[in-house]
Amino acid sequence: SRTIPPILGLCFSLGRTECLQSTSKPYRSRTMAHTAVSVNEDLSSSILITPPNAAMESSSDEDTSENSCYPVHTLLLSRHGDSIWNGGQPGVPETFTGWTDVPLSPKGVEEAKSLGQELTQRWESTIDACFTSTLQRAQMTAHYCYWAFAELPNNREIKRFVIDYRLNERHYGSLQGFSKEKVEKGVYGHGSSTVKLWRRSWHAVPPLLGDDDPRRKHEVTRFKEICGGQESKVPRGESLSQVAKDRIQPFIQEVLTPTLNSSARDGGGTGLIVAHANSLRALIGAFVDVEKNPVALRTLERLRIPTGAPLVLRYQSLPDGSTRVCDLGGVPIRAKDGSSTEDPQPDLPVWPLGCVPNQAATNDRRLFPPKVRSDRR
């Protein structure tokens, strides 16, 4: 059997990761012999696992001329494998989960292993960094991906492993721990149409956890230090819009893009993000700026991301810190006002990895695959 890497072992044995925030010396593991666990000062909200001599380096002076080519980064986005509350565990109903830290189900473990194998087979280049949340269902899925690449013979081991609370699932407030079926049937006093809004809408906020709720007290104890030592940063319930604004956008600006910029080669870096259905929807929405794009917003609200199925998103990092989404050929996609490049913007510029014939196709716009379709049920 496989020994759990140190950071995940701490999560399992202590039920928390705060203890890593206070460590001042690298922790070395027999199972990850060339890996050190540390908190990077520039990524203060993240726990960064990085091999020696792979620390971030300052990029060279930026060419700001009109003809300069800015990095185009590739993101491989995956939801974690099935958890015991996702409906795949016999005898356990599908349950509102949010920040409740439940493990993978046996089905989810197999999905995580399959995800790692699919990525190693379909993605032939280096993954510069893996980003995941503080919740064990995402971390374990991410570790199976890490292990899959580490076993390859041609030095394709994932270079960095970053854990950031801002990738945590959307907080479902006082719905957490309740059966979705019972909530939708009105057992707890909520109408089905209202519950549907809470689940799919970009703006709807579920009922908040009260300060005296035992679940709230547990989450403050568990997550306060991870969230920068501020109780106010531990949500009591969130809309997707709040997740995008309060967590995902700062993560993109402060962690994701700087990490990929420092790794960029041949025009851009590659990041694997293993997170949750709603934090991934919020991330896609943040890149697309869906609040200014009603068509994309409607599509995103209908989008359902299955467990363990990778998507591809490409984006360009600009000198002012902003980003713009690209097609799979790395060409920026024109905004709805017609102010950008050649192609009109698709509803959502993300594609299943399985739609990409091979990695060379990402540089050949003639092989541009169909975009992700939303669930219109």
C-alpha positions in Angstrom: 0.0 0.0 0.0 1.0 3.6 -0.6 2.2 5.8 2.3 0.4 9.0 2.5 2.6 12.1 1.8 3.3 14.2 4.9 0.8 17.0 4.3 -2.1 14.6 3.7 -1.1 12.5 6.6 -1.3 15.5 8.8 -4.8 16.2 7.5 -5.9 12.7 8.2 -4.3 12.3 11.6 -5.0 15.7 13.0 -8.1 16.7 10.9 -6.4 20.0 10.1 -3.6 21.6 8.2 -3.1 24.7 10.4 -0.1 23.2 12.1 1.9 23.5 8.9 1.5 27.3 9.0 3.7 27.5 12.1 6.6 25.2 11.0 9.8 27.0 10.3 11.9 24.0 9.2 11.3 21.9 6.1 9.8 18.5 6.8 11.2 15.7 4.7 9.4 12.4 4.0 10.7 9.0 3.0 7.9 8.8 0.4 8.7 12.2 -1.1 12.5 12.2 -0.5 13.2 15.2 -2.6 10.3 17.3 -1.4 10.2 19.9 1.3 7.1 21.3 3.0 7.2 25.0 3.6 5.1 28.1 3.6 6.2 30.5 0.9 6.1 34.1 2.0 4.8 35.3 -1.4 2.0 32.8 -1.3 1.0 33.4 2.3 -2.4 31.9 2.0 -1.1 28.7 0.4 0.9 25.7 1.7 3.6 25.1 -1.0 5.3 21.8 -1.5 8.3 22.4 -3.8 11.4 20.3 -4.6 14.8 21.8 -3.7 16.2 24.2 -6.4 12.7 24.7 -7.8 11.9 27.8 -5.9 10.2 30.6 -7.8 12.5 32.9 -9.7 11.9 36.4 -10.9 11.0 36.5 -14.5 13.2 38.5 -16.9 12.4 42.1 -17.7 9.1 42.1 -19.5 8.9 43.2 -23.1 6.1 45.8 -23.1 6.1 46.5 -26.8 2.9 46.1 -28.8 4.3 43.1 -30.6 5.4 41.3 -27.5 4.0 37.8 -26.8 2.6 37.4 -23.3 2.5 34.0 -21.7 -0.4 31.7 -22.5 -1.0 29.3 -19.7 -2.8 26.0 -19.8 -5.1 24.9 -17.0 -6.2 21.3 -16.6 -9.3 21.5 -14.4 -10.7 18.5 -12.5 -13.3 18.0 -9.9 -12.3 15.5 -7.2 -13.4 11.9 -7.3 -16.8 10.8 -5.8 -17.0 11.5 -2.1 -19.1 9.6 0.4 -21.6 12.4 0.2 -21.8 12.6 -3.6 -24.2 9.7 -3.9 -21.8 6.9 -4.9 -21.5 5.4 -1.4 -24.1 2.7 -0.8 -26.6 3.6 1.9 -25.5 7.3 2.0 -27.8 9.9 0.2 -26.4 12.7 -1.9 -25.8 15.4 0.7 -24.9 19.1 0.7 -21.2 19.1 1.5 -19.6 22.5 1.1 -16.7 22.8 3.6 -17.6 19.6 5.4 -14.4 17.5 5.1 -15.6 14.1 3.9 -13.3 11.5 2.3 -13.5 9.9 -1.1 -15.8 6.9 -1.5 -14.3 3.6 -2.9 -15.8 4.7 -6.2 -14.0 8.1 -5.8 -10.7 6.4 -5.2 -11.0 4.5 -8.4 -12.0 7.7 -10.2 -9.0 9.5 -8.8 -6.7 6.7 -10.0 -8.3 6.8 -13.4 -7.9 10.6 -13.6 -4.2 10.3 -12.9 -3.8 7.6 -15.6 -5.8 9.7 -18.1 -3.7 12.7 -17.5 -0.4 10.8 -17.9 -1.6 9.3 -21.2 -3.2 12.4 -22.7 -0.9 15.1 -21.4 2.6 14.4 -22.7 4.3 17.5 -21.4 5.3 18.7 -17.9 2.8 19.9 -15.4 4.5 22.7 -13.6 2.2 22.8 -10.5 -0.7 21.1 -9.0 -3.2 23.3 -7.1 -5.8 21.9 -4.7 -8.0 22.8 -1.8 -7.6 22.1 1.9 -10.4 19.5 1.8 -9.3 15.9 1.8 -11.5 14.7 -1.1 -9.7 17.1 -3.4 -6.2 16.6 -1.9 -6.4 12.8 -2.2 -7.5 13.1 -5.8 -4.6 15.5 -6.5 -2.2 13.1 -4.8 -3.3 10.2 -7.0 -2.5 12.5 -10.0 0.9 13.4 -8.5 1.7 9.7 -7.9 0.7 8.8 -11.4 3.2 11.3 -12.9 5.9 10.4 -10.3 5.9 6.8 -11.5 6.7 7.7 -15.1 10.2 7.0 -16.3 10.9 10.2 -18.3 11.1 12.8 -15.5 7.5 14.1 -15.7 7.0 14.5 -12.0 4.8 17.4 -11.1 7.1 20.1 -9.9 5.1 21.9 -7.3 2.1 21.0 -5.1 0.1 24.0 -3.7 -2.7 23.7 -1.2 -4.9 26.8 -0.9 -8.2 27.3 1.0 -9.5 29.6 -1.7 -10.0 26.5 -3.9 -12.3 25.0 -1.2 -15.9 24.2 -2.3 -18.5 26.9 -2.2 -19.9 27.0 1.4 -23.5 25.8 1.5 -24.4 27.5 4.8 -26.9 25.8 7.0 -27.7 23.3 4.2 -24.5 21.4 4.8 -25.1 17.9 6.1 -28.7 17.7 4.8 -29.9 15.3 2.2 -30.4 17.1 -1.1 -33.5 15.1 -1.9 -35.1 16.0 1.5 -34.2 19.6 1.2 -35.7 19.8 -2.4 -38.9 18.0 -1.2 -39.4 20.8 1.4 -38.7 18.7 4.5 -36.7 21.6 6.0 -39.1 24.3 4.9 -37.5 25.3 1.6 -39.3 25.3 -1.8 -37.8 23.4 -4.6 -37.5 26.5 -6.8 -35.6 28.3 -4.1 -33.3 25.3 -3.6 -32.6 25.1 -7.3 -31.6 28.8 -7.3 -29.2 28.1 -4.4 -27.7 25.2 -6.3 -27.4 26.7 -9.8 -27.6 30.5 -9.6 -24.5 32.7 -9.7 -25.9 35.2 -7.3 -28.2 33.3 -4.9 -26.9 32.9 -1.3 -28.0 29.8 0.7 -29.2 30.3 4.3 -26.2 31.1 6.5 -24.8 29.2 9.4 -25.6 30.9 12.7 -22.7 31.9 15.0 -24.0 29.5 17.7 -24.4 26.5 15.3 -22.0 23.7 16.3 -21.0 23.3 12.7 -19.9 27.0 12.6 -17.9 26.6 15.8 -16.1 23.6 14.4 -15.3 25.3 11.1 -13.9 28.4 12.8 -11.6 26.1 14.9 -10.6 24.1 11.9 -10.2 26.8 9.2 -9.4 30.1 11.0 -5.6 29.8 10.8 -5.7 28.4 7.3 -7.8 31.4 6.2 -5.2 33.9 7.4 -6.1 33.9 11.1 -9.3 35.9 10.4 -12.6 34.4 11.5 -14.4 36.6 9.0 -12.6 34.8 6.2 -14.3 31.5 7.2 -17.6 31.8 5.2 -21.0 31.0 6.7 -22.6 30.5 3.3 -21.7 31.8 -0.2 -23.0 32.5 -3.6 -20.8 31.6 -6.6 -20.3 35.3 -7.2 -18.9 35.7 -3.7 -16.6 32.7 -4.2 -15.3 34.2 -7.4 -14.8 37.7 -6.0 -13.5 36.9 -2.5 -11.5 33.8 -3.1 -10.9 32.8 -6.7 -9.8 36.2 -8.2 -7.2 36.7 -5.4 -6.0 33.2 -5.9 -5.6 33.8 -9.6 -3.7 37.0 -9.1 -1.6 36.1 -6.1 -0.9 32.4 -6.5 -1.9 30.8 -9.8 -0.5 33.3 -12.4 2.7 34.1 -10.5 3.5 30.4 -10.2 2.8 29.7 -13.9 4.7 32.8 -15.0 7.8 31.6 -13.0 7.5 28.2 -14.8 6.7 29.5 -18.2 8.6 27.9 -21.1 7.8 28.1 -24.8 5.3 30.8 -24.0 3.5 29.5 -20.9 3.2 27.1 -18.0 0.7 24.3 -17.2 -1.2 24.0 -14.0 -3.4 21.1 -12.8 -6.2 22.4 -10.5 -8.0 19.6 -8.6 -10.9 21.3 -6.8 -14.7 21.1 -6.5 -17.7 21.5 -8.8 -18.6 25.0 -7.6 -15.2 26.4 -7.0 -14.3 25.3 -10.5 -17.5 27.0 -11.9 -16.5 30.1 -10.0 -13.0 30.0 -11.5 -14.3 29.6 -15.0 -16.7 32.5 -14.3 -13.9 34.7 -13.0 -11.8 34.1 -16.1 -14.7 34.7 -18.5 -16.1 37.7 -16.4 -19.6 36.2 -16.7 -21.2 39.1 -14.9 -20.6 41.2 -18.1 -21.6 38.3 -20.4 -25.2 37.2 -19.9 -24.9 34.3 -22.4 -21.9 32.9 -20.7 -23.6 33.4 -17.3 -26.6 31.4 -18.3 -24.4 28.6 -19.7 -22.3 28.5 -16.5 -25.3 28.3 -14.3 -26.4 25.2 -16.2 -23.0 23.7 -16.4 -22.5 20.4 -14.4 -19.0 19.2 -13.9 -18.7 15.4 -13.3 -16.2 14.0 -10.8 -12.8 13.0 -12.1 -13.3 14.4 -15.7 -10.6 16.9 -16.7 -11.3 20.1 -18.7 -8.9 22.4 -20.5 -8.8 26.2 -20.2 -6.1 28.5 -21.7 -5.5 32.1 -20.7 -3.0 34.9 -21.3 -1.3 36.7 -18.5 -0.9 40.4 -19.2 1.7 42.8 -17.7 -0.9 44.7 -15.7 -1.9 41.6 -13.9 -5.1 41.0 -15.8 -5.9 37.9 -17.8 -7.8 37.0 -21.0 -9.1 33.7 -22.1 -7.7 32.0 -25.2 -8.8 29.3 -27.6 -6.8 26.1 -27.6 -4.4 27.5 -30.1 -3.5 30.2 -27.6 -5.2 33.0 -29.5 -7.1 35.5 -27.3 -10.8 35.3 -27.8 -12.7 38.4 -28.8 -14.8 40.0 -26.2 -18.5 40.6 -27.0 -17.9 44.2 -27.8 -15.6 43.1 -30.6 -12.5 44.6 -29.1 -10.1 41.6 -29.2 -8.9 39.2 -31.8 -10.3 37.1 -34.6 -12.8 34.6 -33.1 -16.1 35.3 -31.4 -16.2 34.2 -27.8 -17.8 30.8 -27.2 -20.3 30.6 -24.4 -17.6 29.0 -22.1 -14.1 28.6 -23.4 -13.4 25.3 -21.7 -13.1 21.9 -23.4 -13.0 18.3 -22.1 -9.5 17.0 -22.3 -10.9 14.0 -24.2 -11.9 16.3 -27.0 -8.3 17.3 -27.7 -6.9 14.7 -30.2 -3.4 15.0 -28.9 -1.2 17.7 -27.3 0.0 18.9 -30.7 -3.6 19.9 -31.5 -3.5 22.6 -28.9 -1.2 24.5 -31.2 -3.3 23.8 -34.4 -6.5 25.9 -34.6 -7.8 23.7 -37.4 -8.3 20.9 -34.9 -10.3 23.2 -32.6 -12.7 20.8 -30.7 -16.3 21.5 -29.7 -16.8 23.6 -26.6 -18.3 22.2 -23.4 -22.0 21.9 -23.6 -24.1 22.9 -20.6 -26.7 20.6 -19.0 -30.0 22.0 -20.3 -32.3 19.8 -18.2 
